[in-house]
Amino acid sequence: MGAGGVTVATRQEVTIDGFLPVQVANGAHGHWSKRYRMHRVEMATAWGAAKHAGWQRITSRARLTITLVFSVPRRRDTDNLYARCKGLVDGIKPFCVDDSTEWLELIVLAEVIPGVRRTHLLLEALP
């Protein structure tokens, strides 16, 4: 129970169908301003989806699990998956204390489902 008798959600999730964050590591991907615009779109997409799903701010340490669902099976490097999710993490920052390692544990997973592209976000309060 939070301040004023308000129940604070301990587990919040949302799925963004048809959306995957853009790969910006390992190669030239245009001018920095183009990358910045893509980053802002990813931030706004994550924030908007979470807000629409009714997410509330978690005021304790939290874990964010991001599952990227790809339609094509191929080898994907773990470090590139994490780099790909920076805009998403920045977008959900208003729903947690901070996105530093002190306050937010981050897990990024990849799945393959033929014909499906989506991003699933799960934010959980930690004890």
Long-range contacts (C-beta under 8 A, 24 or more apart in sequence): 2-59, 8-56, 8-57, 8-58, 8-59, 8-125, 9-55, 9-56, 9-58, 9-125, 10-58, 10-124, 10-125, 11-122, 11-123, 11-124, 11-125, 12-50, 12-53, 12-54, 12-55, 12-56, 12-58, 12-95, 12-122, 12-123, 12-124, 13-53, 13-120, 13-121, 13-122, 13-123, 14-49, 14-50, 14-52, 14-53, 14-55, 14-120, 14-121, 15-118, 15-119, 15-120, 15-121, 16-45, 16-46, 16-49, 16-118, 16-119, 16-120, 16-121, 17-117, 17-118, 18-117, 18-118, 19-45, 19-117, 19-118, 19-119, 20-68, 20-69, 20-70, 20-117, 20-118, 20-119, 21-68, 21-84, 21-85, 21-86, 21-87, 21-88, 21-119, 22-84, 23-80, 23-84, 24-83, 24-84, 25-79, 25-80, 25-83, 25-84, 26-80, 38-87, 39-86, 39-87, 39-90, 40-87, 41-87, 42-86, 42-87, 42-88, 42-90, 42-91, 43-87, 43-88, 43-90, 43-91, 44-91, 45-87, 45-88, 45-91, 46-87, 46-88, 46-89, 46-90, 46-91, 46-92, 46-121, 47-91, 47-92, 47-94, 49-121, 50-91, 50-92, 50-95, 50-121, 50-123, 55-92, 55-95, 55-123, 56-95, 57-94, 57-95, 57-96, 58-95, 58-96, 58-97, 58-123, 58-125, 59-97, 60-97, 60-125, 60-126, 60-127, 61-97, 61-102, 61-103, 61-104, 61-105, 61-125, 61-126, 61-127, 62-96, 62-97, 62-103, 62-104, 62-105, 62-123, 62-124, 62-125, 62-126, 63-104, 63-105, 63-106, 63-107, 63-122, 63-123, 63-124, 63-126, 64-89, 64-92, 64-96, 64-104, 64-105, 64-106, 64-107, 64-121, 64-122, 64-123, 64-124, 65-107, 65-108, 65-109, 65-121, 65-122, 65-124, 66-106, 66-107, 66-108, 66-109, 66-119, 66-120, 66-121, 66-122, 67-108, 67-109, 67-110, 67-111, 67-119, 67-120, 67-122, 68-108, 68-109, 68-110, 68-111, 68-119, 69-110, 69-111, 69-112, 69-113, 69-116, 69-117, 69-118, 69-119, 69-120, 70-110, 70-111, 70-112, 70-113, 70-117, 71-112, 71-113, 71-114, 71-115, 71-116, 71-117, 72-112, 72-114, 73-112, 76-110, 78-108, 81-108, 81-110, 82-106, 82-108, 84-108, 88-119, 88-121, 92-121, 92-123, 95-123, 96-123
